[in-house]
Every structure is written in C-alpha cells, then in structure tokens.
C-alpha cells in the first residue's frame, strides 16, 4: 500500500512539473489586452464589405440615401416604437451625438415605419433631433440582416461596414466613444 501511494505521488509530481512550464508558455493563459470594441460589445466586420445602399423617407417625407453620407463616418441605429430598450438608447444616442457633433452622423431607422404617428410621438416626447427614417416594410433591416432591435451598424467614410452592435448599450459610457473612435478612426 505504501508503495502504491509513493508511486502515485511520484507520478503526480512528474505530471505537475511537466504541465506547469507548458501552461506558462501558453499565450491563452496570460491576460490579454482587450480593445474598446471588445469592451463595448462590438462585433468587428472581418471581411471588407460595402454597406448596403438604401433610400428611405424621413418623418418630413424627404428621401434620404446612404450615398448622401459618403465621406462621413456613420452610425445606423435600427429600432422600433414598441421596444423600450430602443427608446432608452435613442435618448443616449441623442446625448452622444450632441457631444460629438461634427465628427460623425447618426441615422435612426424605425423598422415599424407604418406606425408613423407613434414614432413621431416618441421623438417629440424624448426631444430627439436625430434623423428618423421609416423602414415601412423592413426591407432595409432585412438587407442589413437585422434580427433584433436595437441593432447598430458602424460605417466608415468610404461606406464600408466596420462593426455591428446588437442589443442595448450605454452610448454615453467612455467605452462607447473609444469603440467608435477605434473603428471609425475619429479624433
């Protein structure tokens, strides 16, 4: 019995002495620096991809195109009037936009555009000045692959998709600006 315990201890000691140095050399075991995008939950677009073109009407009936924003970093924010998280994000995006005016543009796209009066009521109540586009039949949302709201897309000045943010975020948090800065090259 003593021999079995002694052999077990020797084998255990050998295994530990072999595994410890291997773990020290394993890069996945050391802490890695996370980017602002990782901290804010941005899914970076790995393959260069043009942002899908679109033309939508805003709340005044004017047509707005993606092409009209070429050369300008852009955040597209898909939302719905029935989504309480979306309405909270709209307020935070408004504050973010005011703070960062001139560096980028934000377009909000209501996927339930057939409820125009309800959307106008929310915009008025929350004092939103951001452009609101109406995606009446959710065609643009489908083209962008929106599966839930809120969802935001970051598009650089060359109209290339850079990142996707799915779900509610604190757009006034420092990580928000750092992530947007990181992806869109803002100063």
Order of alpha helices (4+ residues) and beta strands (2+ residues): alpha-alpha-beta-beta-beta-beta-alpha-beta-alpha-beta-alpha-beta-beta-alpha
